[in-house]
Amino acid sequence: MNIIIPMAGMGKRLRPHTLTTPKPLLPVAGKPIVQRLVEDIAGVMPEKIDEIAFVIGNFGKEVENQLLQIAASVGAKGSIHYQHEALGTAHAILCAAPALHGKVVVAYADTLFRAGFRLDDEKEGAIWVKQVSNPEQFGVVKLNTDGTIEGFYEKPKTHISDLAIIGIYYFKDGDYLKKELQYLLDKKITTGGEYGITDALQNMMKKGTGFHTESVDAWLDCGNKDATVDTNRQVLSFLNDEQLISESADLDEAIIIEPCFIAHDVVVHNAVIGPYVSIGKGSVVKDSVIRNSIIQENAYIENKLIENSMIGNNASIKGRFDSLSLGDYNELEC
């Protein structure tokens, strides 16, 4: 079984963090988003993952090597493919054409999930969905009475279904998918000016392919800063039983309110950390209070109260303590 992960997007909603780091490599609870995605998929697959094909832009050799290591961490071969022009989801998947054979999972790299099932890989196809209260904001599927998918609908203005597509798909026949994607490009069939995977799915269903749904317990978005910080909080909650604080961390007069992730060689002095904080290796926190935030590697934070924040690699933040004379009924916001 192969996994295709399109991840060539620029991640504009997560700037400035994505100016130097591709969005799928931003950390959540101490691991890159794409690594957690790969591990989640491997956990629900009934058979070994043979290859993970990453479809990227011009991210550089260091990033490419990191992705290959992520594939190797789950016992799979990694391969790198390039999408040089943003022509849509179908085009992105087809950029990894050499990996489109046999059983294939396609997963977009800005979504994490929690699920308590094992995929039935003998089905022709499956699409991961989550029941939502605001289906008008998502692509949704409508089901037939036998549980197969009847159709796909993009951000329906009237209620059709509350089963939102989370961006993970399974295909029993990767070669068949490849032919349908190529057909879209050959015939220049686009929606909104882009080649979309939904058009290929519709064509496959017209030819008799039966797609089923797989429901997830939690759908964790990493599309913007607030969503990523919240996903960090939820993942830390799931991992609460694991050892998340490195033994090499220097915790001097520190109060840690778990769950938190604290990496190797972190220094915390006279500070309160947590709950729901991830701190990357080499970072230093002094005389501060941090909660519900992601601090990346080699950051320096002193004299600050930080909440619901993302702090990038090698960032430095220094605050101050104020001496005040504040009268009765006055209000001060800083």
N, C-alpha and C positions, 0 to 999 in steps of 0.2 A: 504494500500500500504506500502511495506517495501523498505528500501534502504540498499544496501550492499556496504560498503566502504572498499576495500582492502588497507591496509596501513602498511604492515609489513616490507617494504623495509628499507634499512639502510640509504638511502639518501646520498650516498657517494659524489655526486657532490656538495653538500651543506656543506661539512665539512669545518671548524671545528664546525659550528653551530649545526649540527646534532649529534655531539658526546655526547651532554647532553640533547638535545631536539629532539624528533621525528619530521621529516620534516613537517608533516601535522599540527603540533602545533606551528610552527614558525608564528610570527604575520605578517599580512598584513593590513595596515591601522587600527591597533589597535585590530584586532581579529585574532585568529588562522586561518590558511588557511582552515582547514577542517570545521570550523564553518561557514566561508563564503560560502564554497561549499554546505553545508547542507541548508543554508538559500536560496541560489540561486535555488537549486532543489525544495525546498518547494514552492518557488515563482512561478514556472511554472506547478506545479501539480494541477489537477482539484479536488483532494480529499485529505483528511487528511493523513498525514504520521503516520502509526501505530508503526513501529519499525525501528530503525536504528542499523544495525549490523556492528560493527567495527572489522575488521580482522587485528590483530596486532601481533607483536613479544613480547618479554619479556620487556615491557615498564615500568612495575611497577604499583602499586596501585594508586599512585597520578595521573598518566596519565590516567589510566582507569576511575577514578572518574571524571576527567575533561571531558572525552569523554561522559560519561553518562549525565553530566550536559549539554553538547552541545545538545544531543538528547532531553533532557527535555525542552530546551529553545525554541524548535519548537513544543512542545506538544507531543513528541513521546517517546516511551519506548526505552531505549538504551540497547544493549547487546554486550558482549565482546567475541570474538572468536580468536583462536590462530593459526597462521601458523608458525610452528617451523622449516620448511625447505622450501627454495625458489624453488618451483617446477613449477612455472608458474602461469599465471593469472587464468586459469580454476581451478587449485588446490586451489588457494587463495579464490576464490568465494565459492567453495564447502566447505571450512572450516566453512562457515556460513550456512551450510545445514539446520539447524532448522528454519532459516528465509526465506528459498527459497520456498515460497508458496504464492498463490495469485499473485497480481500485484507486480512487483519487478523492482527497478532501481538499476543498478550497476554503481558506479562512483569511479574512481581512484582519490586519495586525493592529487595529485599534479597539478590539473587543476582547474581553475576558469573560469567562462563564464558570458557573459551578453546576455540576450535573451528577445525578445519581443513577445513571443507566450505562449499559454497554451497548454500543451500536450493533444492530443486526445488519452486517455487511452483505447479506444475501439479497437485500432489497435493491431495486434498481436505482433508487436515489432517495436521499433524505435531506431535509432542510431544517436547520435549527431555528426554533421560534421561542418567543416569550410572550405571555399574555400581558397586555399593557392597558392602562386606563385612558391613554390618549392616542389611539391608533391613527388619527389623522396626521400625525407627525412622522409616520413610518411607512415603509413598504410592508404590506400584510398579505397573508394567504387566506383563501377561503377553502373549506374542506367539503368534499363529497360525503354522502352518508356512510360510505365504507372507510372513511378516514384518509383517503388519498386527497391530494391537493387538486382543487377544481380550477383555481386561477390565482394570479398575482395582481395586486393592486397597489399603486404607488400613491401614498398620502391621500387616501380617499376622503372626499369632502362629506360624504354621507356614510353612515355606519355599514360596513360590509363584514368586517371581522376584527377581533382584537388580538389576533396572533401576529405579532411583529417579527419580521425576518431579522435575525441578529448578525448575519453576514458569515455564516459557516454552512457549507454544503458538502454532501457526499454523493459520489457518482460511482456506480459499479463498473462502468465502462468508460475509462478515460479517453480512449480513441474516439468513441462516439461523441463525447463532449467536444473534443478537438475539432472534429468535422463540422459540428454545429456552430462553433465559434468562428471557424474559418469561413463558413457560409455567410455569416453576417458581414464580415469584412469584404468578401468577394462581391456581394450584392449591395454593399454600402447601406445596410439596414441599420439605422441609428434611431435613438430616442433622445431628444434634447441635444442633438449634435454629437452624441457619444455612442459607442458600441457597448450595449449593456448586457450583462449576463441574463437578465430577466427575459429578454427577447429570445435568447437561445433556449431557456427553460420552457417558454411557451411553445416553441417549435417542437421540442422534444415531446411534450405532452400531447400535441396534436398527432404525433406519430405513434402514440400509444405508451410512452414511458410513464410509469406510475411513480410519482414522488410522494413520500410520506413525511411527516413532521417528527422531530425530536424536540421535546420540551426541556428547558433548562430551569434549574432552581433559582439561579441568579444570573443576571446579565449586567456586566460591569463595563461601563463606557470609559474610554480614555480620550475623548474627543477634545476637551479643553481643560484648563487648569482646575476649575472646581470639580469637574467630573473625575479627573485623575486623582486629586487629593481624596475624594470620597471613595474611589476604588481602592486606594491605598489603605484607607480605614477599614473597608470591608474585608480585604485580603488579610490584613493583620488579625482581624477578628476570627477568620477561618483558621489561621495558623497559630492561634493562641496557645495550643498545647506544645508547639515546637520550641526549640531553643533558638531564640532570635537575637540574643545579646551576646556578642563575641567576648570570649574570655580575655582577649588582648585589649579590650577597651579600657581606658583609664577613667574610672568613675570616682571622682574625688568630691566628697560632700555633694553628691548628686542624688536626687530623688527621681526614680524611674517609675512612672505609672503605666503599667502594661495594659494592652499589648504595644510593644515598640520593637522596631528593628534597629540595632546598633551594630555597625560593621567593625571590621578590624581597624585597630589603630585610631579609633575615635577617642578624643579627650573631652570629657564633660566635667567642668569644675563649678561648684556652687550654683547648680542649675536644676530646674525642674523640667523633666522631659516626659511628655505624654499626657493623656493616652493618644494612641494612633499617630506616632511619629516614626519616620524612617530616616536614619542618618547614615550617609555613605562613608566609605573608608577615608581615614585621614582628616576628617572634619574636626573642628574644635568649637565647643560651645562653653562660654563662660558667663556667669552672673546673669543668666537669662531664664525665661520661661517659654517653652515651645510646646504646642499641642496641635494635633491634627494637621500635620505638615510633612512635606518631603524635603529633606536636605540632601543634596547630592554630594559628590566627593570633594574633599580638600577645601570645604567652605570654612569660613571663620565668622563666628557670631558672638558678639559681646554686648552685654547690657541691653537686651532687647526682649520684648514680649511679642511672640510670633504665633499666629494662629491661621489655619486654613491657607497655607502658603506653600509655594514651591521655590526653593533656593537652588540656584545652579552650581555647577562645578566651579571651584576656585573663587566663588563669590565671597566678598567680605562685607560684613554689616556691623557697624559699631554705633550703639546708641549712647544715651547719657542718663544719669540720675538727676532729677530736678530737686532744687530746694525751694519750697513753696510756702507762701502765707495766704491761704485761701479762706475767705470769710464765709459766714453763715449763708446758706442757700445759693452760693455761687456754684456754677458748673464749669468744668474744664474738660475738653476733649482733645486728645493729642493723637 
